[in-house]
Amino acid sequence: MQRRSSRGGWLGTWALVGTLAAALTVPALAGLRGVGLLNGLGEAYQTAAGRVEKRAPAAKRTPATKKTAGGRKTVAAKKKTLVAGRADAASSIQTGSWRSAGGRAAVGRPLKTSAPLGARKMASRYRVRVDPAMMLELSAQIATTLADGATAISYPGQLANFYRALLAHEQDPESPTVRAIQFGDSHTAADMFTGEARQVLQRQFGNGGIGYSYAGHPFAGYRIVGSGRSQSGGWVTQGTHFRDLGDAMLGMGGVSIETARQGETVTLDAPCTTLEVQYLAQPGGGTVSLTDDGVAVAEISTASAVEAPGTYRGTCAAGDTGPAIVDSTGEQRQQHHFVLTTESGASVKLLGMVALEPGVTWEAVGINGAEAPLMLRWDPTLFAAYLKDTAAALVVLAYGTNEAAARWDGESYREAFGRLVRTIHQLLPEAAVLVIGPSDRSVSARGRGFAPFEGTARIIEAQREVCRADGCAFWDQRQRMGGLGAMQRWAYAGWAQPDHTHFTGKGYQSLADALMADLLSGYEAYRAVNGPGLKPLVVPGISLLRPTAAGADMGLGKDE
């Protein structure tokens, strides 16, 4: 029986290769340059995955020839033309253009790589000549930009309810889990940004678990850091094809898996103290068995007189025999190995699983290619029931990349996005809402490299206006990166992918750390007023802005 696992997926592999290369290659090249060896060894080339190859010195190579429309031209002469434009290409990154002296992006020869086939094709298409010193300089500029978050969050007073929940948990660690749930697109689905945010918060406030995740492994590239998952081959995914959502019975996360075959399985490996299995209760629904580390736990019937949200809730047994892991707080803990198995050929539709512990969560609910208004198309009864049940303290909406590339105008998008925000406020009136604006991106300039994409601006302004009118905080991610054209620098420095839209692991981690710095700086201001006697907050690896004027500058005064 075929089985899919979350340990696959080109995006995760791609980001991992890029991250390791950015971390290991740049210092090594800098060292070579410092002792005068780099020029002697030849020119450096960076692939899309961040790998660098050193070519033999031109002086030791026999000039090759290549036929052109005007006759024969030596490759060495052509190379000289490209090298002459390298300084122009490097300096043009600062202004957002990307061209070689000949008007085209400079490319290197293909490299062998262990990356997946799709990644290798992208690498071959987007490989560009780089200057290691420029990479280091741009990395330093990016780090400096990210270190300054004084005005990064607009309308920070709207986060007071989230800060209130954090403070209550800090004063009583045994209080209910404080849940933050991020809905979004592919930036969320890979759980690199959200995974880093989750680790920062959980090291500070306690590990609340992974929270919500889709059942099984419903689409390529999906993963949740700190867990493992798989599904057998007989499940059908709904919710990822936006033109046809089927019956739209997709639960809280917008994705379901369904089968009408006996013996189909879904697994989840995760630490927890409580577990939920969410499913569609329906006429003629089948039964699934649940085991924990091989021990029978429950028989879950999904049969019901009418279609309705169904939930199994159970306690995770202590002293389990699952594999030991080191969690985000640095503690060694045991994972549970859960297996769901269909008992007959009756229909079973799974909508998600929730693994929680006492502490704080930052949960990832992302779908590749999704736009925010998609959430309004999910069955409202199921969505409302499950979202209310979370009692989340913070709902994060991280959309905009795909909307900016679509045909939304500012007015129509503002209306749709506003309806979504108001729906969330209605379902969770005590929760704070934070909108993460889309990041900067660049687009292909018809064979002449990349150019900044200005279409994102209308989405950013629409989201900001909705936040102002409907009571939510707004984090301008593009501005936090460095503004329009910043993606050129991020990609050159190895912090973003060669598609100039997504990020490497280092890029996602750095953006998440920047958000956590801004978010927790606001919390420190709130805490200074409402938590007298508490020591100043210290978050390892995160620099916080210390409170001034009792938080009045952030709109965070004393609770009544």
C-alpha positions as CSV (number, residue, x, y, z in Angstrom):
1,M,0.0,0.0,0.0
2,Q,1.4,3.3,-1.0
3,R,2.1,5.8,1.8
4,R,2.9,9.5,1.7
5,S,4.9,11.1,4.4
6,S,5.5,14.7,5.5
7,R,9.3,14.0,5.4
8,G,9.2,14.6,1.6
9,G,8.3,17.6,-0.4
10,W,10.6,19.8,-2.6
11,L,10.0,23.0,-0.7
12,G,11.3,21.7,2.6
13,T,14.3,20.1,0.9
14,W,14.9,23.3,-1.1
15,A,14.9,25.5,1.9
16,L,17.1,23.2,3.9
17,V,19.8,23.1,1.2
18,G,19.6,26.9,0.7
19,T,19.9,27.5,4.5
20,L,22.8,25.2,5.0
21,A,24.6,26.7,2.0
22,A,24.0,30.3,3.1
23,A,25.3,29.4,6.6
24,L,28.4,27.5,5.5
25,T,29.4,28.9,2.1
26,V,29.5,32.6,2.7
27,P,32.0,32.6,5.6
28,A,34.2,30.1,3.8
29,L,34.3,32.3,0.7
30,A,34.9,35.4,2.8
31,G,37.9,33.6,4.4
32,L,39.3,32.7,1.0
33,R,38.9,36.2,-0.2
34,G,40.6,37.5,2.9
35,V,43.8,35.6,2.2
36,G,43.8,36.3,-1.5
37,L,42.9,32.8,-2.6
38,L,39.5,33.4,-4.2
39,N,40.8,35.2,-7.3
40,G,43.5,32.7,-7.8
41,L,41.0,29.8,-7.8
42,G,38.7,31.3,-10.3
43,E,35.2,32.8,-10.2
44,A,32.5,31.8,-7.8
45,Y,29.0,30.8,-8.9
46,Q,25.9,30.5,-6.7
47,T,23.1,28.2,-7.6
48,A,19.5,28.6,-6.6
49,A,20.1,26.3,-3.7
50,G,23.0,28.5,-2.4
51,R,25.8,26.1,-3.5
52,V,29.1,27.6,-4.8
53,E,31.4,26.1,-7.4
54,K,34.9,27.5,-8.1
55,R,36.0,27.2,-11.8
56,A,39.5,26.9,-13.0
57,P,41.4,30.1,-13.7
58,A,40.7,31.5,-17.2
59,A,44.4,31.7,-17.9
60,K,44.7,27.9,-17.7
61,R,41.8,27.2,-20.0
62,T,41.8,26.9,-23.8
63,P,39.5,29.4,-25.3
64,A,36.5,27.6,-26.8
65,T,34.5,28.9,-29.7
66,K,30.8,29.1,-30.3
67,K,28.9,29.8,-33.5
68,T,26.8,32.9,-33.6
69,A,24.7,34.6,-36.2
70,G,27.6,36.8,-37.1
71,G,30.2,34.1,-37.3
72,R,32.4,32.6,-34.5
73,K,33.0,34.2,-31.2
74,T,35.2,32.9,-28.4
75,V,33.6,31.9,-25.1
76,A,36.4,33.7,-23.4
77,A,35.6,36.9,-25.1
78,K,31.9,36.5,-24.2
79,K,32.9,35.8,-20.6
80,K,34.9,39.0,-20.5
81,T,31.8,40.9,-21.5
82,L,29.8,39.4,-18.7
83,V,32.5,39.9,-16.1
84,A,32.8,43.6,-17.1
85,G,29.2,44.0,-16.1
86,R,29.5,42.3,-12.7
87,A,30.0,45.5,-10.7
88,D,27.0,47.0,-12.5
89,A,24.9,44.0,-11.8
90,A,25.9,43.9,-8.1
91,S,25.4,47.6,-7.5
92,S,22.0,47.5,-9.3
93,I,20.7,45.3,-6.6
94,Q,20.5,48.4,-4.4
95,T,18.1,50.0,-6.9
96,G,16.1,47.0,-7.7
97,S,17.2,46.2,-11.2
98,W,19.1,43.0,-12.2
99,R,20.9,43.0,-15.5
100,S,24.3,42.1,-16.8
101,A,26.4,44.3,-19.0
102,G,24.8,42.7,-22.0
103,G,21.3,43.3,-20.8
104,R,20.7,39.7,-19.7
105,A,21.2,37.9,-16.4
106,A,24.6,36.4,-16.1
107,V,24.4,32.6,-15.9
108,G,26.9,29.9,-14.9
109,R,27.3,26.4,-16.2
110,P,25.0,23.7,-14.7
111,L,26.0,22.1,-11.4
112,K,25.3,18.6,-10.2
113,T,23.0,18.7,-7.1
114,S,21.2,16.3,-4.9
115,A,18.1,18.6,-4.9
116,P,14.9,17.2,-6.4
117,L,14.4,17.4,-10.1
118,G,12.1,20.5,-9.9
119,A,14.6,22.3,-7.8
120,R,17.4,21.4,-10.2
121,K,15.4,22.9,-13.1
122,M,14.8,26.1,-11.1
123,A,18.5,26.2,-10.2
124,S,19.5,25.9,-13.8
125,R,17.1,28.7,-14.8
126,Y,17.9,31.2,-12.1
127,R,21.6,30.7,-11.4
128,V,23.4,34.0,-11.2
129,R,27.0,35.1,-10.8
130,V,27.6,36.6,-7.3
131,D,30.3,38.4,-5.5
132,P,30.9,36.8,-2.0
133,A,31.8,40.2,-0.5
134,M,28.5,41.6,-1.8
135,M,26.7,38.7,-0.3
136,L,28.2,39.5,3.1
137,E,27.5,43.2,2.8
138,L,23.8,42.6,1.8
139,S,23.4,40.1,4.7
140,A,24.7,42.7,7.1
141,Q,22.3,45.3,5.7
142,I,19.3,42.9,6.0
143,A,20.2,42.1,9.6
144,T,20.5,45.8,10.4
145,T,17.1,46.4,8.8
146,L,15.4,43.6,10.8
147,A,16.9,44.8,14.0
148,D,14.9,48.1,13.9
149,G,11.2,47.4,14.6
150,A,10.2,50.5,16.5
151,T,7.1,51.2,14.3
152,A,6.6,47.8,12.7
153,I,3.1,47.0,14.1
154,S,0.3,49.4,13.3
155,Y,-2.6,49.6,15.8
156,P,-0.8,47.6,18.5
157,G,-3.5,48.3,21.0
158,Q,-5.6,45.7,19.2
159,L,-3.3,43.1,20.6
160,A,-4.2,43.8,24.3
161,N,-6.4,40.7,24.6
162,F,-3.6,38.4,23.4
163,Y,-1.2,40.1,25.8
164,R,-3.7,39.7,28.6
165,A,-3.9,35.9,28.0
166,L,0.0,35.7,27.9
167,L,0.3,37.5,31.2
168,A,-2.4,35.3,32.9
169,H,-0.5,32.2,31.7
170,E,2.9,33.6,32.8
171,Q,1.4,34.2,36.3
172,D,-0.3,30.7,36.3
173,P,1.5,28.2,34.1
174,E,-1.1,25.6,34.7
175,S,-3.8,27.7,33.2
176,P,-5.4,26.6,29.9
177,T,-3.2,26.6,26.8
178,V,-2.9,30.0,25.1
179,R,-3.6,29.3,21.4
180,A,-2.4,31.5,18.5
181,I,-3.5,30.2,15.1
182,Q,-2.1,31.5,11.8
183,F,-4.0,31.0,8.6
184,G,-2.2,31.6,5.4
185,D,-0.7,30.5,2.0
186,S,2.4,28.6,1.1
187,H,4.6,30.8,3.4
188,T,2.5,29.3,6.3
189,A,2.0,25.7,4.9
190,A,5.7,24.8,5.1
191,D,5.8,25.7,8.8
192,M,9.2,27.4,8.6
193,F,8.0,30.9,9.6
194,T,5.4,29.6,12.0
195,G,7.7,26.9,13.3
196,E,10.2,29.4,14.4
197,A,7.6,31.7,15.9
198,R,6.2,28.7,17.8
199,Q,9.7,27.8,19.2
200,V,10.4,31.4,20.3
201,L,7.1,31.6,22.2
202,Q,7.3,28.1,23.7
203,R,10.8,28.6,25.0
204,Q,9.5,31.6,26.8
205,F,6.0,30.5,28.0
206,G,5.9,26.7,27.8
207,N,5.4,24.2,25.1
208,G,1.7,24.0,24.2
209,G,2.2,21.5,21.5
210,I,1.7,21.7,17.7
211,G,-2.0,22.5,18.1
212,Y,-4.1,22.0,14.9
213,S,-2.8,20.1,11.9
214,Y,-4.4,18.6,8.9
215,A,-5.1,14.9,9.1
216,G,-2.5,12.8,7.4
217,H,-0.3,14.3,4.7
218,P,-2.9,15.9,2.3
219,F,-0.5,17.7,-0.1
220,A,3.1,17.9,-1.1
221,G,5.4,20.0,1.0
222,Y,3.0,20.0,4.1
223,R,4.7,19.6,7.4
224,I,4.5,20.7,11.0
225,V,7.8,21.1,12.9
226,G,7.9,18.8,15.9
227,S,5.7,16.1,14.4
228,G,5.5,13.4,11.9
229,R,2.6,12.2,9.7
230,S,1.6,9.9,6.9
231,Q,-1.4,8.5,5.2
232,S,-2.1,5.4,3.1
233,G,-2.9,5.7,-0.6
234,G,-6.7,5.4,-0.6
235,W,-7.5,8.9,0.8
236,V,-8.7,11.7,-1.5
237,T,-7.9,15.3,-0.6
238,Q,-10.4,18.1,-1.0
239,G,-9.8,21.8,-0.6
240,T,-6.6,22.3,-2.5
241,H,-8.2,22.8,-5.9
242,F,-9.8,26.2,-5.4
243,R,-12.1,26.1,-8.5
244,D,-13.8,23.1,-7.2
245,L,-14.1,22.7,-3.4
246,G,-16.5,19.9,-3.7
247,D,-19.1,20.0,-0.9
248,A,-17.0,22.6,0.9
249,M,-17.2,20.5,4.1
250,L,-13.6,21.3,5.0
251,G,-13.6,22.1,8.7
252,M,-11.5,24.8,10.2
253,G,-8.5,24.5,8.0
254,G,-10.0,24.2,4.6
255,V,-8.6,20.8,3.7
256,S,-10.1,17.3,4.3
257,I,-9.2,13.8,3.4
258,E,-11.9,11.2,2.6
259,T,-12.1,7.5,1.9
260,A,-14.6,4.7,1.4
261,R,-12.2,1.8,1.7
262,Q,-11.5,-0.5,4.6
263,G,-8.0,-0.6,6.1
264,E,-6.9,2.9,5.2
265,T,-4.7,4.6,7.7
266,V,-3.5,8.0,9.0
267,T,-0.7,8.5,11.4
268,L,0.4,11.3,13.7
269,D,3.6,11.4,15.8
270,A,3.5,14.2,18.3
271,P,3.9,14.9,22.1
272,C,0.6,15.8,23.8
273,T,-1.5,15.7,26.9
274,T,-4.8,15.9,25.0
275,L,-5.7,14.8,21.5
276,E,-8.7,15.7,19.2
277,V,-9.7,14.0,16.0
278,Q,-12.1,16.2,13.9
279,Y,-14.3,14.6,11.4
280,L,-17.5,15.1,9.4
281,A,-20.4,13.3,11.2
282,Q,-22.7,12.1,8.4
283,P,-25.5,9.6,7.6
284,G,-23.9,6.2,6.9
285,G,-20.5,7.4,8.2
286,G,-17.9,4.7,8.9
287,T,-15.9,3.9,12.0
288,V,-12.2,4.4,12.6
289,S,-10.1,2.8,15.3
290,L,-7.5,4.8,17.2
291,T,-4.3,3.4,18.7
292,D,-1.6,5.1,20.7
293,D,1.8,3.4,20.4
294,G,0.0,0.2,19.4
295,V,-2.4,0.2,22.3
296,A,-6.1,0.4,21.4
297,V,-7.6,3.7,22.6
298,A,-11.0,4.2,21.0
299,E,-13.5,3.2,18.2
300,I,-14.8,6.4,16.7
301,S,-18.1,6.3,14.8
302,T,-18.7,9.1,12.3
303,A,-22.3,8.1,11.7
304,S,-25.0,10.7,12.4
305,A,-28.6,11.5,11.4
306,V,-27.4,14.7,9.7
307,E,-24.2,16.3,8.6
308,A,-22.5,18.1,11.5
309,P,-19.1,18.7,13.0
310,G,-17.8,15.7,14.9
311,T,-15.0,15.6,17.4
312,Y,-13.3,12.8,19.4
313,R,-11.4,14.1,22.5
314,G,-9.1,12.0,24.6
315,T,-6.2,12.2,27.0
316,C,-2.7,11.2,25.9
317,A,-1.5,8.4,28.2
318,A,1.5,9.2,30.3
319,G,4.7,7.1,30.1
320,D,4.2,6.3,26.5
321,T,6.8,4.3,24.6
322,G,7.2,6.5,21.6
323,P,10.6,7.8,20.4
324,A,12.3,10.5,22.5
325,I,12.7,13.9,21.0
326,V,14.2,17.2,22.1
327,D,11.4,19.9,22.1
328,S,11.6,23.6,21.4
329,T,12.3,24.3,25.1
330,G,15.4,22.0,25.0
331,E,13.7,19.3,27.1
332,Q,13.7,15.6,26.1
333,R,10.1,14.3,25.7
334,Q,8.3,11.2,24.4
335,Q,6.2,11.3,21.2
336,H,3.0,9.5,20.9
337,H,2.5,7.4,17.7
338,F,-1.2,7.6,16.8
339,V,-2.8,5.5,14.1
340,L,-6.3,5.9,12.7
341,T,-7.6,2.9,10.7
342,T,-10.9,2.7,8.8
343,E,-12.9,-0.4,9.9
344,S,-15.2,-0.8,6.9
345,G,-16.0,0.5,3.4
346,A,-18.3,3.2,4.7
347,S,-17.3,6.8,4.0
348,V,-15.0,8.6,6.5
349,K,-14.0,12.3,6.1
350,L,-11.3,13.6,8.4
351,L,-11.0,17.4,9.0
352,G,-8.0,17.7,11.3
353,M,-6.2,16.6,14.5
354,V,-5.2,18.7,17.5
355,A,-2.4,17.8,19.9
356,L,-2.1,20.2,22.9
357,E,-0.2,20.6,26.2
358,P,-0.2,23.3,28.8
359,G,1.7,26.3,27.4
360,V,1.4,28.5,24.3
361,T,1.0,27.6,20.6
362,W,1.5,29.2,17.3
363,E,-0.3,27.0,14.9
364,A,0.1,26.7,11.2
365,V,-3.0,26.4,8.9
366,G,-1.7,27.1,5.4
367,I,-2.6,26.0,1.9
368,N,-0.3,26.5,-1.1
369,G,-1.7,29.2,-3.4
370,A,-4.5,30.3,-1.1
371,E,-6.0,33.8,-0.9
372,A,-7.7,35.1,2.2
373,P,-11.3,35.2,0.7
374,L,-11.0,31.5,0.2
375,M,-11.9,31.1,3.9
376,L,-15.3,32.6,3.2
377,R,-16.1,29.7,0.8
378,W,-15.6,26.9,3.4
379,D,-18.8,25.6,5.0
380,P,-19.6,28.2,7.6
381,T,-21.2,25.8,10.1
382,L,-18.2,23.6,10.3
383,F,-15.7,26.5,10.3
384,A,-17.6,28.4,13.0
385,A,-18.0,25.4,15.3
386,Y,-14.3,24.4,15.2
387,L,-12.9,28.0,15.4
388,K,-15.1,28.8,18.4
389,D,-14.0,25.6,20.0
390,T,-10.3,26.7,19.9
391,A,-11.0,29.7,22.2
392,A,-7.9,31.1,20.5
393,A,-6.3,34.2,22.1
394,L,-4.9,35.4,18.7
395,V,-5.9,34.7,15.1
396,V,-3.2,35.6,12.5
397,L,-4.1,36.2,8.9
398,A,-1.0,35.9,6.7
399,Y,-2.2,36.3,3.1
400,G,-1.6,38.7,0.2
401,T,1.1,37.1,-2.1
402,N,-1.4,35.4,-4.3
403,E,-3.9,38.2,-4.2
404,A,-1.3,40.7,-5.4
405,A,-0.7,38.5,-8.5
406,A,-4.4,38.1,-9.2
407,R,-7.0,40.5,-10.5
408,W,-8.1,42.0,-7.2
409,D,-8.6,45.7,-7.2
410,G,-8.2,47.6,-3.9
411,E,-11.9,48.1,-3.3
412,S,-13.1,44.6,-4.0
413,Y,-10.3,43.1,-2.0
414,R,-10.9,45.5,0.9
415,E,-14.6,44.4,1.0
416,A,-13.8,40.7,0.9
417,F,-11.0,40.9,3.5
418,G,-13.1,43.1,5.7
419,R,-15.9,40.5,5.7
420,L,-13.4,37.8,6.8
421,V,-12.0,39.9,9.7
422,R,-15.5,40.7,10.9
423,T,-16.5,37.0,10.7
424,I,-13.5,36.1,12.9
425,H,-14.3,38.9,15.4
426,Q,-17.9,37.6,15.6
427,L,-16.9,34.0,16.2
428,L,-14.1,34.9,18.7
429,P,-15.0,38.2,20.2
430,E,-12.3,37.9,22.9
431,A,-9.5,37.1,20.5
432,A,-7.0,39.6,19.0
433,V,-6.5,39.6,15.3
434,L,-3.1,40.2,13.7
435,V,-2.7,40.7,9.9
436,I,0.7,39.9,8.4
437,G,1.0,41.8,5.2
438,P,2.5,40.2,2.1
439,S,6.3,40.2,1.7
440,D,8.1,42.0,-1.1
441,R,8.7,40.0,-4.3
442,S,10.2,40.4,-7.7
443,V,9.0,39.1,-11.1
444,S,10.8,37.9,-14.2
445,A,11.6,40.8,-16.5
446,R,11.2,38.8,-19.8
447,G,14.7,37.2,-19.8
448,R,16.4,40.2,-18.3
449,G,16.5,39.0,-14.8
450,F,14.0,40.3,-12.1
451,A,12.3,43.6,-11.4
452,P,10.4,44.7,-8.2
453,F,6.7,43.9,-8.3
454,E,4.7,47.0,-7.4
455,G,1.3,45.2,-7.4
456,T,1.7,44.2,-3.8
457,A,1.1,47.8,-2.6
458,R,-2.7,47.8,-3.3
459,I,-3.1,44.6,-1.2
460,I,-1.0,46.1,1.7
461,E,-3.0,49.3,1.7
462,A,-6.3,47.4,1.6
463,Q,-5.3,45.2,4.5
464,R,-4.1,48.2,6.5
465,E,-7.4,50.0,5.9
466,V,-9.4,47.0,7.0
467,C,-7.3,46.8,10.2
468,R,-7.9,50.4,10.9
469,A,-11.7,50.1,10.4
470,D,-12.3,46.7,11.9
471,G,-10.0,46.5,14.9
472,C,-7.0,44.4,14.2
473,A,-3.2,45.0,14.3
474,F,-1.2,45.1,11.1
475,W,2.4,44.0,10.6
476,D,3.9,45.4,7.3
477,Q,6.2,42.6,6.3
478,R,7.4,44.2,3.1
479,Q,8.4,47.3,5.0
480,R,10.1,45.2,7.6
481,M,12.1,43.5,4.9
482,G,13.3,46.9,3.7
483,G,10.6,48.1,1.4
484,L,10.0,47.8,-2.4
485,G,12.9,46.1,-4.0
486,A,14.2,44.4,-0.9
487,M,13.6,40.9,-2.3
488,Q,16.4,41.6,-4.8
489,R,18.9,41.9,-1.9
490,W,17.4,38.9,0.0
491,A,17.7,36.6,-3.0
492,Y,21.2,37.7,-3.8
493,A,22.3,37.2,-0.1
494,G,20.8,33.7,0.0
495,W,18.0,34.6,2.3
496,A,15.3,34.1,-0.4
497,Q,14.6,31.5,-3.0
498,P,15.4,32.0,-6.7
499,D,11.8,32.5,-7.5
500,H,12.0,35.8,-5.7
501,T,8.8,35.0,-3.9
502,H,9.6,32.5,-1.2
503,F,12.4,32.4,1.3
504,T,15.1,30.1,2.4
505,G,15.0,28.6,5.9
506,K,17.3,31.4,7.1
507,G,14.9,34.0,5.6
508,Y,11.8,32.6,7.2
509,Q,13.5,32.2,10.5
510,S,14.8,35.8,10.5
511,L,11.4,37.2,9.5
512,A,9.7,35.2,12.3
513,D,12.3,36.4,14.8
514,A,11.6,40.0,13.7
515,L,7.8,39.5,14.2
516,M,8.4,38.0,17.6
517,A,10.7,40.9,18.6
518,D,7.9,43.4,17.6
519,L,5.1,41.4,19.2
520,L,7.0,40.7,22.5
521,S,8.2,44.3,22.7
522,G,4.5,45.3,22.8
523,Y,3.9,42.6,25.4
524,E,6.7,44.0,27.5
525,A,5.1,47.4,27.4
526,Y,1.7,45.9,28.4
527,R,3.4,43.7,31.1
528,A,5.2,46.7,32.6
529,V,1.9,48.3,33.4
530,N,-0.3,45.3,34.2
531,G,2.2,42.9,35.7
532,P,3.8,44.9,38.6
533,G,6.7,43.1,40.3
534,L,7.6,41.0,37.3
535,K,11.2,41.0,36.1
536,P,11.9,42.4,32.7
537,L,11.2,39.9,29.9
538,V,14.4,38.3,28.5
539,V,13.9,36.3,25.3
540,P,17.1,34.4,24.1
541,G,18.1,35.5,20.7
542,I,15.5,38.3,20.5
543,S,16.2,42.0,21.1
544,L,13.2,43.8,22.7
545,L,12.3,47.4,22.7
546,R,11.9,48.4,26.4
547,P,8.6,50.1,27.4
548,T,8.4,53.8,27.6
549,A,5.7,56.1,29.1
550,A,3.9,53.1,30.5
551,G,3.3,51.7,27.0
552,A,1.2,54.7,26.0
553,D,3.3,55.1,22.8
554,M,2.0,51.7,21.7
555,G,-1.5,52.2,22.8
556,L,-1.1,49.7,25.6
557,G,-2.2,51.2,28.9
558,K,-3.4,49.6,32.1
559,D,-6.4,47.2,32.1
560,E,-9.5,48.5,33.8
